[in-house]
Amino acid sequence: MSKILMINGSPNELGCTDTALQEIAGELQKQADSEILWLGKKPMQDCIACFKCQ
């Protein structure tokens, strides 16, 4: 079974984006596992091509 990661990039943890992702997760539950990751208000840096992800 596949797993799907949904990323909530909104600074509001329980806002409209979360509501939409919860709806999608409910539909996906029939076919795949899913997880919602809230990035919160943490600062995100751009890719600097360090290749640590590989």
MODELLER restraints for C-alpha pairs under 7 A, 6 or more apart:
rsr = mdl.restraints
at = mdl.atoms
rsr.add(forms.Gaussian(group=physical.xy_distance, feature=features.Distance(at['CA:1:A'], at['CA:32:A']), mean=6.06, stdev=0.5))
rsr.add(forms.Gaussian(group=physical.xy_distance, feature=features.Distance(at['CA:2:A'], at['CA:32:A']), mean=5.41, stdev=0.5))
rsr.add(forms.Gaussian(group=physical.xy_distance, feature=features.Distance(at['CA:2:A'], at['CA:33:A']), mean=6.41, stdev=0.5))
rsr.add(forms.Gaussian(group=physical.xy_distance, feature=features.Distance(at['CA:3:A'], at['CA:32:A']), mean=5.71, stdev=0.5))
rsr.add(forms.Gaussian(group=physical.xy_distance, feature=features.Distance(at['CA:3:A'], at['CA:33:A']), mean=4.60, stdev=0.5))
rsr.add(forms.Gaussian(group=physical.xy_distance, feature=features.Distance(at['CA:3:A'], at['CA:34:A']), mean=5.36, stdev=0.5))
rsr.add(forms.Gaussian(group=physical.xy_distance, feature=features.Distance(at['CA:4:A'], at['CA:33:A']), mean=6.22, stdev=0.5))
rsr.add(forms.Gaussian(group=physical.xy_distance, feature=features.Distance(at['CA:4:A'], at['CA:34:A']), mean=4.52, stdev=0.5))
rsr.add(forms.Gaussian(group=physical.xy_distance, feature=features.Distance(at['CA:4:A'], at['CA:35:A']), mean=6.34, stdev=0.5))
rsr.add(forms.Gaussian(group=physical.xy_distance, feature=features.Distance(at['CA:5:A'], at['CA:34:A']), mean=5.76, stdev=0.5))
rsr.add(forms.Gaussian(group=physical.xy_distance, feature=features.Distance(at['CA:5:A'], at['CA:35:A']), mean=5.01, stdev=0.5))
rsr.add(forms.Gaussian(group=physical.xy_distance, feature=features.Distance(at['CA:5:A'], at['CA:36:A']), mean=6.01, stdev=0.5))
rsr.add(forms.Gaussian(group=physical.xy_distance, feature=features.Distance(at['CA:6:A'], at['CA:35:A']), mean=6.07, stdev=0.5))
rsr.add(forms.Gaussian(group=physical.xy_distance, feature=features.Distance(at['CA:6:A'], at['CA:36:A']), mean=4.76, stdev=0.5))
rsr.add(forms.Gaussian(group=physical.xy_distance, feature=features.Distance(at['CA:6:A'], at['CA:37:A']), mean=6.19, stdev=0.5))
rsr.add(forms.Gaussian(group=physical.xy_distance, feature=features.Distance(at['CA:7:A'], at['CA:36:A']), mean=5.78, stdev=0.5))
rsr.add(forms.Gaussian(group=physical.xy_distance, feature=features.Distance(at['CA:7:A'], at['CA:37:A']), mean=4.89, stdev=0.5))
rsr.add(forms.Gaussian(group=physical.xy_distance, feature=features.Distance(at['CA:7:A'], at['CA:38:A']), mean=6.07, stdev=0.5))
rsr.add(forms.Gaussian(group=physical.xy_distance, feature=features.Distance(at['CA:8:A'], at['CA:17:A']), mean=6.64, stdev=0.5))
rsr.add(forms.Gaussian(group=physical.xy_distance, feature=features.Distance(at['CA:8:A'], at['CA:18:A']), mean=6.59, stdev=0.5))
rsr.add(forms.Gaussian(group=physical.xy_distance, feature=features.Distance(at['CA:8:A'], at['CA:36:A']), mean=6.86, stdev=0.5))
rsr.add(forms.Gaussian(group=physical.xy_distance, feature=features.Distance(at['CA:8:A'], at['CA:37:A']), mean=5.93, stdev=0.5))
rsr.add(forms.Gaussian(group=physical.xy_distance, feature=features.Distance(at['CA:8:A'], at['CA:38:A']), mean=4.69, stdev=0.5))
rsr.add(forms.Gaussian(group=physical.xy_distance, feature=features.Distance(at['CA:8:A'], at['CA:39:A']), mean=6.24, stdev=0.5))
rsr.add(forms.Gaussian(group=physical.xy_distance, feature=features.Distance(at['CA:9:A'], at['CA:38:A']), mean=6.29, stdev=0.5))
rsr.add(forms.Gaussian(group=physical.xy_distance, feature=features.Distance(at['CA:9:A'], at['CA:39:A']), mean=5.46, stdev=0.5))
rsr.add(forms.Gaussian(group=physical.xy_distance, feature=features.Distance(at['CA:9:A'], at['CA:40:A']), mean=6.80, stdev=0.5))
rsr.add(forms.Gaussian(group=physical.xy_distance, feature=features.Distance(at['CA:10:A'], at['CA:17:A']), mean=6.73, stdev=0.5))
rsr.add(forms.Gaussian(group=physical.xy_distance, feature=features.Distance(at['CA:10:A'], at['CA:40:A']), mean=6.81, stdev=0.5))
rsr.add(forms.Gaussian(group=physical.xy_distance, feature=features.Distance(at['CA:11:A'], at['CA:40:A']), mean=5.20, stdev=0.5))
rsr.add(forms.Gaussian(group=physical.xy_distance, feature=features.Distance(at['CA:11:A'], at['CA:41:A']), mean=5.33, stdev=0.5))
rsr.add(forms.Gaussian(group=physical.xy_distance, feature=features.Distance(at['CA:13:A'], at['CA:38:A']), mean=6.65, stdev=0.5))
rsr.add(forms.Gaussian(group=physical.xy_distance, feature=features.Distance(at['CA:13:A'], at['CA:40:A']), mean=6.66, stdev=0.5))
rsr.add(forms.Gaussian(group=physical.xy_distance, feature=features.Distance(at['CA:25:A'], at['CA:34:A']), mean=6.19, stdev=0.5))
